[in-house]
Amino acid sequence: MRNLILLGTLAVVLAACGVDGEPTPPEPQPEPGITITGTAQIGMANSN
């Protein structure tokens, strides 16, 4: 009985291989780090 259970488990695992098609590589990830964008100004503003 134990051999039958092991054989059934093996059959299920092997049947599940490749079910979703050919493997595809993952999407390229951006380089890790911090990116800061924008502008900065120093001074006084005239609000007429």
HTML snippet that shows the backbone in 3Dmol.js (N, CA, C, O; Angstrom):
<script src="https://3Dmol.org/build/3Dmol-min.js"></script>
<div id="view" style="width:600px;height:400px;position:relative"></div>
<script>
const pdb = `
ATOM      1  N   MET A   1       0.831  -1.193   0.000  1.00  0.00           N
ATOM      2  CA  MET A   1       0.000   0.000   0.000  1.00  0.00           C
ATOM      3  C   MET A   1       0.874   1.255   0.000  1.00  0.00           C
ATOM      4  O   MET A   1       0.575   2.238  -0.677  1.00  0.00           O
ATOM      5  N   ARG A   2       1.967   1.198   0.780  1.00  0.00           N
ATOM      6  CA  ARG A   2       2.859   2.365   0.857  1.00  0.00           C
ATOM      7  C   ARG A   2       3.468   2.680  -0.504  1.00  0.00           C
ATOM      8  O   ARG A   2       3.589   3.846  -0.881  1.00  0.00           O
ATOM      9  N   ASN A   3       3.851   1.634  -1.241  1.00  0.00           N
ATOM     10  CA  ASN A   3       4.432   1.838  -2.573  1.00  0.00           C
ATOM     11  C   ASN A   3       3.419   2.453  -3.539  1.00  0.00           C
ATOM     12  O   ASN A   3       3.777   3.267  -4.390  1.00  0.00           O
ATOM     13  N   LEU A   4       2.173   2.063  -3.399  1.00  0.00           N
ATOM     14  CA  LEU A   4       1.124   2.614  -4.260  1.00  0.00           C
ATOM     15  C   LEU A   4       0.925   4.102  -3.996  1.00  0.00           C
ATOM     16  O   LEU A   4       0.730   4.879  -4.931  1.00  0.00           O
ATOM     17  N   ILE A   5       0.972   4.499  -2.733  1.00  0.00           N
ATOM     18  CA  ILE A   5       0.835   5.915  -2.381  1.00  0.00           C
ATOM     19  C   ILE A   5       2.026   6.700  -2.912  1.00  0.00           C
ATOM     20  O   ILE A   5       1.852   7.788  -3.463  1.00  0.00           O
ATOM     21  N   LEU A   6       3.229   6.168  -2.756  1.00  0.00           N
ATOM     22  CA  LEU A   6       4.418   6.855  -3.273  1.00  0.00           C
ATOM     23  C   LEU A   6       4.370   6.968  -4.790  1.00  0.00           C
ATOM     24  O   LEU A   6       4.730   8.006  -5.346  1.00  0.00           O
ATOM     25  N   LEU A   7       3.930   5.916  -5.459  1.00  0.00           N
ATOM     26  CA  LEU A   7       3.830   5.943  -6.923  1.00  0.00           C
ATOM     27  C   LEU A   7       2.790   6.959  -7.373  1.00  0.00           C
ATOM     28  O   LEU A   7       3.006   7.672  -8.353  1.00  0.00           O
ATOM     29  N   GLY A   8       1.670   7.032  -6.674  1.00  0.00           N
ATOM     30  CA  GLY A   8       0.633   8.009  -7.012  1.00  0.00           C
ATOM     31  C   GLY A   8       1.109   9.430  -6.798  1.00  0.00           C
ATOM     32  O   GLY A   8       0.828  10.307  -7.615  1.00  0.00           O
ATOM     33  N   THR A   9       1.829   9.672  -5.707  1.00  0.00           N
ATOM     34  CA  THR A   9       2.376  11.002  -5.435  1.00  0.00           C
ATOM     35  C   THR A   9       3.379  11.404  -6.499  1.00  0.00           C
ATOM     36  O   THR A   9       3.378  12.544  -6.965  1.00  0.00           O
ATOM     37  N   LEU A  10       4.229  10.473  -6.880  1.00  0.00           N
ATOM     38  CA  LEU A  10       5.217  10.751  -7.924  1.00  0.00           C
ATOM     39  C   LEU A  10       4.529  11.059  -9.252  1.00  0.00           C
ATOM     40  O   LEU A  10       4.962  11.955  -9.977  1.00  0.00           O
ATOM     41  N   ALA A  11       3.474  10.335  -9.575  1.00  0.00           N
ATOM     42  CA  ALA A  11       2.751  10.572 -10.830  1.00  0.00           C
ATOM     43  C   ALA A  11       2.125  11.960 -10.844  1.00  0.00           C
ATOM     44  O   ALA A  11       2.145  12.632 -11.875  1.00  0.00           O
ATOM     45  N   VAL A  12       1.573  12.398  -9.722  1.00  0.00           N
ATOM     46  CA  VAL A  12       0.950  13.725  -9.641  1.00  0.00           C
ATOM     47  C   VAL A  12       2.006  14.810  -9.792  1.00  0.00           C
ATOM     48  O   VAL A  12       1.784  15.792 -10.500  1.00  0.00           O
ATOM     49  N   VAL A  13       3.158  14.645  -9.133  1.00  0.00           N
ATOM     50  CA  VAL A  13       4.219  15.648  -9.209  1.00  0.00           C
ATOM     51  C   VAL A  13       4.756  15.740 -10.631  1.00  0.00           C
ATOM     52  O   VAL A  13       4.967  16.840 -11.142  1.00  0.00           O
ATOM     53  N   LEU A  14       4.978  14.601 -11.272  1.00  0.00           N
ATOM     54  CA  LEU A  14       5.497  14.619 -12.641  1.00  0.00           C
ATOM     55  C   LEU A  14       4.462  15.143 -13.628  1.00  0.00           C
ATOM     56  O   LEU A  14       4.833  15.768 -14.622  1.00  0.00           O
ATOM     57  N   ALA A  15       3.199  14.913 -13.389  1.00  0.00           N
ATOM     58  CA  ALA A  15       2.154  15.416 -14.275  1.00  0.00           C
ATOM     59  C   ALA A  15       2.035  16.928 -14.181  1.00  0.00           C
ATOM     60  O   ALA A  15       1.631  17.577 -15.146  1.00  0.00           O
ATOM     61  N   ALA A  16       2.383  17.500 -13.028  1.00  0.00           N
ATOM     62  CA  ALA A  16       2.272  18.947 -12.842  1.00  0.00           C
ATOM     63  C   ALA A  16       3.430  19.703 -13.480  1.00  0.00           C
ATOM     64  O   ALA A  16       3.339  20.918 -13.653  1.00  0.00           O
ATOM     65  N   CYS A  17       4.505  19.026 -13.831  1.00  0.00           N
ATOM     66  CA  CYS A  17       5.663  19.701 -14.444  1.00  0.00           C
ATOM     67  C   CYS A  17       5.286  20.219 -15.830  1.00  0.00           C
ATOM     68  O   CYS A  17       4.819  19.454 -16.674  1.00  0.00           O
ATOM     69  N   GLY A  18       5.481  21.483 -16.061  1.00  0.00           N
ATOM     70  CA  GLY A  18       5.235  22.066 -17.376  1.00  0.00           C
ATOM     71  C   GLY A  18       3.781  22.304 -17.692  1.00  0.00           C
ATOM     72  O   GLY A  18       3.446  22.502 -18.860  1.00  0.00           O
ATOM     73  N   VAL A  19       2.904  22.296 -16.719  1.00  0.00           N
ATOM     74  CA  VAL A  19       1.481  22.494 -16.973  1.00  0.00           C
ATOM     75  C   VAL A  19       1.219  23.877 -17.538  1.00  0.00           C
ATOM     76  O   VAL A  19       0.357  24.032 -18.402  1.00  0.00           O
ATOM     77  N   ASP A  20       1.940  24.885 -17.073  1.00  0.00           N
ATOM     78  CA  ASP A  20       1.686  26.261 -17.494  1.00  0.00           C
ATOM     79  C   ASP A  20       2.520  26.669 -18.703  1.00  0.00           C
ATOM     80  O   ASP A  20       2.582  27.859 -19.011  1.00  0.00           O
ATOM     81  N   GLY A  21       3.151  25.753 -19.388  1.00  0.00           N
ATOM     82  CA  GLY A  21       3.902  26.057 -20.605  1.00  0.00           C
ATOM     83  C   GLY A  21       5.395  26.150 -20.346  1.00  0.00           C
ATOM     84  O   GLY A  21       5.885  25.794 -19.275  1.00  0.00           O
ATOM     85  N   GLU A  22       6.100  26.637 -21.351  1.00  0.00           N
ATOM     86  CA  GLU A  22       7.551  26.769 -21.267  1.00  0.00           C
ATOM     87  C   GLU A  22       7.921  27.819 -20.228  1.00  0.00           C
ATOM     88  O   GLU A  22       7.205  28.805 -20.056  1.00  0.00           O
ATOM     89  N   PRO A  23       9.033  27.611 -19.539  1.00  0.00           N
ATOM     90  CA  PRO A  23       9.462  28.620 -18.565  1.00  0.00           C
ATOM     91  C   PRO A  23       9.918  29.897 -19.258  1.00  0.00           C
ATOM     92  O   PRO A  23      10.493  29.855 -20.345  1.00  0.00           O
ATOM     93  N   THR A  24       9.657  31.024 -18.618  1.00  0.00           N
ATOM     94  CA  THR A  24      10.074  32.310 -19.166  1.00  0.00           C
ATOM     95  C   THR A  24      10.958  33.012 -18.147  1.00  0.00           C
ATOM     96  O   THR A  24      10.750  32.869 -16.943  1.00  0.00           O
ATOM     97  N   PRO A  25      11.945  33.769 -18.618  1.00  0.00           N
ATOM     98  CA  PRO A  25      12.817  34.473 -17.670  1.00  0.00           C
ATOM     99  C   PRO A  25      12.052  35.608 -16.980  1.00  0.00           C
ATOM    100  O   PRO A  25      11.101  36.145 -17.548  1.00  0.00           O
ATOM    101  N   PRO A  26      12.454  35.970 -15.780  1.00  0.00           N
ATOM    102  CA  PRO A  26      11.767  37.057 -15.073  1.00  0.00           C
ATOM    103  C   PRO A  26      12.040  38.402 -15.735  1.00  0.00           C
ATOM    104  O   PRO A  26      13.022  38.567 -16.459  1.00  0.00           O
ATOM    105  N   GLU A  27      11.159  39.351 -15.476  1.00  0.00           N
ATOM    106  CA  GLU A  27      11.329  40.707 -15.997  1.00  0.00           C
ATOM    107  C   GLU A  27      12.573  41.337 -15.378  1.00  0.00           C
ATOM    108  O   GLU A  27      12.869  41.101 -14.207  1.00  0.00           O
ATOM    109  N   PRO A  28      13.304  42.136 -16.156  1.00  0.00           N
ATOM    110  CA  PRO A  28      14.492  42.797 -15.573  1.00  0.00           C
ATOM    111  C   PRO A  28      14.089  43.780 -14.479  1.00  0.00           C
ATOM    112  O   PRO A  28      13.137  44.544 -14.633  1.00  0.00           O
ATOM    113  N   GLN A  29      14.811  43.749 -13.397  1.00  0.00           N
ATOM    114  CA  GLN A  29      14.534  44.614 -12.255  1.00  0.00           C
ATOM    115  C   GLN A  29      15.456  45.833 -12.308  1.00  0.00           C
ATOM    116  O   GLN A  29      16.596  45.719 -12.759  1.00  0.00           O
ATOM    117  N   PRO A  30      14.983  46.990 -11.858  1.00  0.00           N
ATOM    118  CA  PRO A  30      15.869  48.162 -11.823  1.00  0.00           C
ATOM    119  C   PRO A  30      16.989  47.955 -10.807  1.00  0.00           C
ATOM    120  O   PRO A  30      16.847  47.194  -9.849  1.00  0.00           O
ATOM    121  N   GLU A  31      18.090  48.639 -11.032  1.00  0.00           N
ATOM    122  CA  GLU A  31      19.218  48.556 -10.111  1.00  0.00           C
ATOM    123  C   GLU A  31      18.800  49.060  -8.734  1.00  0.00           C
ATOM    124  O   GLU A  31      18.108  50.074  -8.635  1.00  0.00           O
ATOM    125  N   PRO A  32      19.204  48.379  -7.683  1.00  0.00           N
ATOM    126  CA  PRO A  32      18.841  48.846  -6.349  1.00  0.00           C
ATOM    127  C   PRO A  32      19.547  50.165  -6.012  1.00  0.00           C
ATOM    128  O   PRO A  32      20.664  50.408  -6.467  1.00  0.00           O
ATOM    129  N   GLY A  33      18.912  50.983  -5.242  1.00  0.00           N
ATOM    130  CA  GLY A  33      19.492  52.262  -4.853  1.00  0.00           C
ATOM    131  C   GLY A  33      18.410  53.304  -4.694  1.00  0.00           C
ATOM    132  O   GLY A  33      17.219  53.003  -4.764  1.00  0.00           O
ATOM    133  N   ILE A  34      18.839  54.528  -4.480  1.00  0.00           N
ATOM    134  CA  ILE A  34      17.911  55.632  -4.270  1.00  0.00           C
ATOM    135  C   ILE A  34      18.038  56.595  -5.444  1.00  0.00           C
ATOM    136  O   ILE A  34      19.142  56.967  -5.841  1.00  0.00           O
ATOM    137  N   THR A  35      16.909  56.986  -5.983  1.00  0.00           N
ATOM    138  CA  THR A  35      16.878  57.966  -7.067  1.00  0.00           C
ATOM    139  C   THR A  35      16.054  59.156  -6.594  1.00  0.00           C
ATOM    140  O   THR A  35      14.917  58.996  -6.151  1.00  0.00           O
ATOM    141  N   ILE A  36      16.630  60.343  -6.688  1.00  0.00           N
ATOM    142  CA  ILE A  36      15.940  61.563  -6.292  1.00  0.00           C
ATOM    143  C   ILE A  36      15.849  62.465  -7.515  1.00  0.00           C
ATOM    144  O   ILE A  36      16.857  62.746  -8.163  1.00  0.00           O
ATOM    145  N   THR A  37      14.652  62.911  -7.825  1.00  0.00           N
ATOM    146  CA  THR A  37      14.456  63.818  -8.957  1.00  0.00           C
ATOM    147  C   THR A  37      13.648  65.018  -8.481  1.00  0.00           C
ATOM    148  O   THR A  37      12.935  64.941  -7.480  1.00  0.00           O
ATOM    149  N   GLY A  38      13.766  66.119  -9.203  1.00  0.00           N
ATOM    150  CA  GLY A  38      13.013  67.327  -8.872  1.00  0.00           C
ATOM    151  C   GLY A  38      13.904  68.543  -8.896  1.00  0.00           C
ATOM    152  O   GLY A  38      15.046  68.485  -9.351  1.00  0.00           O
ATOM    153  N   THR A  39      13.369  69.657  -8.398  1.00  0.00           N
ATOM    154  CA  THR A  39      14.130  70.898  -8.368  1.00  0.00           C
ATOM    155  C   THR A  39      14.073  71.479  -6.962  1.00  0.00           C
ATOM    156  O   THR A  39      13.161  71.194  -6.185  1.00  0.00           O
ATOM    157  N   ALA A  40      15.049  72.284  -6.665  1.00  0.00           N
ATOM    158  CA  ALA A  40      15.093  72.973  -5.374  1.00  0.00           C
ATOM    159  C   ALA A  40      15.553  74.401  -5.616  1.00  0.00           C
ATOM    160  O   ALA A  40      16.432  74.641  -6.445  1.00  0.00           O
ATOM    161  N   GLN A  41      14.965  75.347  -4.899  1.00  0.00           N
ATOM    162  CA  GLN A  41      15.342  76.754  -5.023  1.00  0.00           C
ATOM    163  C   GLN A  41      15.498  77.352  -3.631  1.00  0.00           C
ATOM    164  O   GLN A  41      14.774  77.008  -2.695  1.00  0.00           O
ATOM    165  N   ILE A  42      16.453  78.244  -3.527  1.00  0.00           N
ATOM    166  CA  ILE A  42      16.695  78.937  -2.256  1.00  0.00           C
ATOM    167  C   ILE A  42      16.591  80.428  -2.527  1.00  0.00           C
ATOM    168  O   ILE A  42      17.135  80.930  -3.510  1.00  0.00           O
ATOM    169  N   GLY A  43      15.901  81.117  -1.665  1.00  0.00           N
ATOM    170  CA  GLY A  43      15.783  82.564  -1.835  1.00  0.00           C
ATOM    171  C   GLY A  43      14.410  83.040  -1.390  1.00  0.00           C
ATOM    172  O   GLY A  43      13.638  82.305  -0.775  1.00  0.00           O
ATOM    173  N   MET A  44      14.136  84.280  -1.719  1.00  0.00           N
ATOM    174  CA  MET A  44      12.869  84.877  -1.334  1.00  0.00           C
ATOM    175  C   MET A  44      12.021  85.049  -2.584  1.00  0.00           C
ATOM    176  O   MET A  44      12.533  85.375  -3.655  1.00  0.00           O
ATOM    177  N   ALA A  45      10.740  84.830  -2.439  1.00  0.00           N
ATOM    178  CA  ALA A  45       9.822  84.966  -3.557  1.00  0.00           C
ATOM    179  C   ALA A  45       9.065  86.280  -3.427  1.00  0.00           C
ATOM    180  O   ALA A  45       8.703  86.690  -2.324  1.00  0.00           O
ATOM    181  N   ASN A  46       8.828  86.935  -4.550  1.00  0.00           N
ATOM    182  CA  ASN A  46       8.089  88.190  -4.582  1.00  0.00           C
ATOM    183  C   ASN A  46       6.655  87.853  -5.024  1.00  0.00           C
ATOM    184  O   ASN A  46       6.444  87.382  -6.141  1.00  0.00           O
ATOM    185  N   SER A  47       5.691  88.091  -4.159  1.00  0.00           N
ATOM    186  CA  SER A  47       4.305  87.766  -4.483  1.00  0.00           C
ATOM    187  C   SER A  47       3.518  89.057  -4.675  1.00  0.00           C
ATOM    188  O   SER A  47       2.741  89.433  -3.798  1.00  0.00           O
ATOM    189  N   ASN A  48       3.698  89.740  -5.796  1.00  0.00           N
ATOM    190  CA  ASN A  48       2.959  90.987  -6.102  1.00  0.00           C
ATOM    191  C   ASN A  48       1.608  90.684  -6.621  1.00  0.00           C
ATOM    192  O   ASN A  48       0.846  91.599  -6.930  1.00  0.00           O
TER     193      ASN A  48
END
`;
const viewer = $3Dmol.createViewer("view");
viewer.addModel(pdb, "pdb");
viewer.setStyle({}, {cartoon: {color: "spectrum"}});
viewer.zoomTo();
viewer.render();
</script>
